[in-house]
């Protein structure tokens, strides 16, 4: 229902598209997603000479400028973020920023914030031409069903910050769907923290688990078939603070 509202806004608010790039991982993640409904991304498998990996290094400092998420009130957990929407053209792979809007999720998917409109600062413009961002979009595009010509790509830059003796919760809502067709978690970097193991479940049964550690690690997941969760983060001894920086994406077709 919600997705039907996007088309007019999408094209009315879009900026010129950045050209397509396809990320070069050393396994065919898109084929795994098509076959199994999920695929893990291994950052160590990125071509070390690639433009995309350089793009990933350029991205990391942008996480230092994220803005406190005022809606999250979980003791010990500080979340900073920015959010923007993009149009992904399946045929061409072009990625174009859409007009900025409030963010909301259905109550059935997010027990903490479902039904609430949340206002986040937009992602910085540098993102729009970044080879890692575009490469990831290009990779995911290969896994998306091509019966839809355009997909809305909800893009969240998120930092979970840990200070003091508390543990921080990257996913305070527990195992859940995000409410899209496909989602992606992509590790930008983590420092001074342990934990943060991501597990996916199919019909309540554990289907896979991995801790995203290295930049470029990640998960592409069919959000309709699996739920996901991530364990709390704790400071590694000797650190006063730490953080876990990720990209979170939600993909839904534009079907009007
Ligand atoms: Fe989620």
Boltz pocket constraint, residues with backbone or C-beta under 6 A from the ligand:
constraints:
  - pocket:
      binder: B
      contacts: [[A, 176], [A, 177], [A, 178], [A, 228]]
      max_distance: 6.0
